[in-house]
């Protein structure tokens, strides 16, 4: 179990909870519960759940749906859903701004020439990376002057 994934978990569903695999399913479920107890909770309003499911025996499916709806209702009722959505939208907006700025930046022929020139100067030790970055960015601000919105 990777820590990065563990930090994103809201519900763990252990499948194939039937037949010869039941002992393994119980062990996995116990491991997940132990691991989740060690993790810092992502939400003040929800703690991750671990359930087992058997599609073959049609067991645990209703509980899975009920836990998903409980999670959704808890997040919405607490306001956490909208808070996270707002943060997500803000992040998407800034990622889009950065991507488009970089695209415009790299599409400019003068910038391309300056990049090649300054990369060479940096590699040869003639200027620092910071001086080169400033020079290239200053050129970009002259090519794309700021306009008030």
N, C-alpha and C positions, 0 to 999 in steps of 0.2 A: 504494500500500500504506500503510495507516494504522498508525502506531506502536502505538496501543492494541491493535489486532488482532494485530499482530506479536508482542506480548508474551505472547499466549495460545496461540501455535502450537506444536503437538507434531509434526504431520505435515502437509506440504503435498502435495496431489495435483493435478497439472496434467493436465487431461483433454483429450480429443480429439487424442491423440498419434498422428495418422495422416494420410496424404495430404498435401494442400497446407499443412496447418498444422504440419508437423514442424519447420520452421525457427523458427516463432513459439514452439512448445512448448519447443524447446531454449533459446531466448532467455529465455523466462519462467522456466524451471527455473534457468538461470544467475543471473538477477536475484534469484530467491528465495534461492538459496544465498548470494549475496553479502550480501543484506540480513540473513539470519539470522546470518551471521558477525559482523555489527556489533552484534547485539542481545545483551544480557546473558541468559544462560541462566536459565530458570525452575527448572531442576532440576540438581542435581549429578550425577544418575544417568542423564540422558537428554539428548541433543542432538537438536533437530528435524531431520527428514529431509525430502527433497524427491524425489518420484517422479512419473513420468509414466505415464498410463494411456490405453489405447484400448479402449473397449467394442466398437467396430466390429471390431477385429482381435483382441479378447479378450487383450490384452497389458497386463501390469502389475497386473491384478486380484489375482492370487495374491500378488504382492509387497506390494500394499496391505494385504491381510489379514495377511500375515506381519509387516509393520511395526506394525500395530495391536496384534497379540498380543504382539509383542516389547515394545512400550511398556507394555502392561498388566502383563506379567510383571515387567518391570524395576521398575515403580512398586510393585507388590505385594511383590516380593522385598526391595526396599530399605527397606520400611516407609513410604515416602513417601506411598503411596496412603492408608493409614490415618491418617497424620498430617494430610494435607490434608482427609480426610473429617471428622476430629475438629474441625478448625478451621471447616469448613463448617457442621457441626452446631451448634457454639457460636454462630456468626454467625447462623444461622437462628433459634436460640432467642432471642437478644437482639433481633433484628429483630422477632420475634413479640411479645416483651415490650413493646418501644417502641410498636409499632402498637396493641396492646391498651390500653396506658396512654393513648395519645393519643386513642383512641376513647372511653374512659371519661371522660377529661378534657373533651373537646369535647361529650360528650352531657349534661353537667351544666348545668342552667339557670342556676344561680348563677355558674358559670364563664363561660358565654356572656355574661351581663350584665357581668361584670367585664372580660371581654375588650373588649367594645364601649366601656366607660367608659375603660379604660386606653389603648386605641388612640387614642381622641380626645384624652386628656391628653398622650400622647406626641407626637402630631401638632401639638398646640398649644404644645408646649414646656414644659408644666407639670411633667412628670416625665421622667426619663430612661428609655430602654427597659429598663435593668437594674432600676430601682426598680419599674417596672410588672410586669416578669416576676416579681420576688420577691413582689409583692403577690398576683398571680394564683396563683402556685405555693403560697403560704402558704394561700390560700383553699382550694385543692385538697386540701392535706394535712389541713385541718379537715373537709372534706366526706368524704374517704376516709381515715379514721385508719389508721395502720400497725397491722397485726395480726401477731403472731408466728406463724410457720408451725410 
